[in-house]
Amino acid sequence: MTTPSSPDHPVLVLYAGGTLGMVASPRGLTAGGNMDARMRGALANLPPSRQARLPAFVVKETNEPIDSSAATAADWQRLGHTIGKTLRNYAGVVVLHGTDTLAWTAASLAYQLQGLDRPVIVTGAMLPLEAPDSDAQANVELALRFASEPRLQEVAVAFADKLFRGVCVRKLHSEAADAFASPNYPLLGERVGDDTVLYPGRGLEAQQRGAPRFELHDYAALADGGVVRIALWPGIQAWQLAAWLADHRVQGALLEVWGGGNAPENPELLGVLAKATGEGKLLAAVSQCPHGSITIGHYAAGQGLAEAGVLSGDGMTPEAVLAKLVHLLAQPLDDRERRRRFLTPLVGER
Ligand code: ASN
């Protein structure tokens, strides 16, 4: 069991960037500094009874806070290493992150920090801390409270009164404060009145806590486009698919197929997929439908995907699949082992 938070064992807050800490500039909102004072200033507006329930925390800024639309796998990796290196000194971690690619980062952190024995909570906001009616203060408060909850032992996302499994979350609204959802997995917890509640049995610690084994791999080789994301559209041609998959720099692909796991029964198109898997590329499919999973081969129209060696992503989010492909391809594993691990739930992602 981890030590509860205290002034000697505080929660670490890392500001990676995003609207939450942004300030106005002539070119529009941009990542601001001085986060420690600004966060404490915002939290000082909470009623005293809620302030009293916040854990002790220290704030650190990552080297260069960014708009998360610019994040790459190299940023996920840096964050994973920073957390892995210092986690032992803290009761838990809060990552303040831009919302645009928050789901990808949360998924990647979950793979990198397997066997986590304390909470790592990713949050952000749709409005800056100082904006009128900002959601930032409430999200930070929620994240801090869950980050000091020793029963929670996984990467989670705290947003708009809800706590989601990090590897199952998606940003589904571009404006509303309630921007995130976890289409195929129930909430891990939520705010109820002034309390934060965790739902027993839904957490990873109760389901599949393996031995702690951080997998902080080197994503450098994949940071520049080694994994691609292709959504099928009616009329997609084999040559279009080949334009992505035949490039030797591409080592993996997320395919967003139709419905329950279907693709056109077009031998030329399926031949492009088979050729890529034959070359050792890792191809995985999920549905374009935001809810539900796929069963490749349930329809004849999906059989070709199975024959071409495309792996089923079941009910995983596209973000969780892409981050998993990056994670597995960065490791010195043979093709068989990569495929086996892709199909194995590592952190409750499938
Ligand atoms: N563009 C911002 C970001 O992802 C959006 C936000 O944080 N609400 O960094």
Residues whose N, C-alpha, C, O or C-beta is under 5 A from the ligand:
A	BS01	LIG	G18 T19 L20 I66 D67 S68 S69 H97 G98 T99 D100 T101 G124 A125 M126
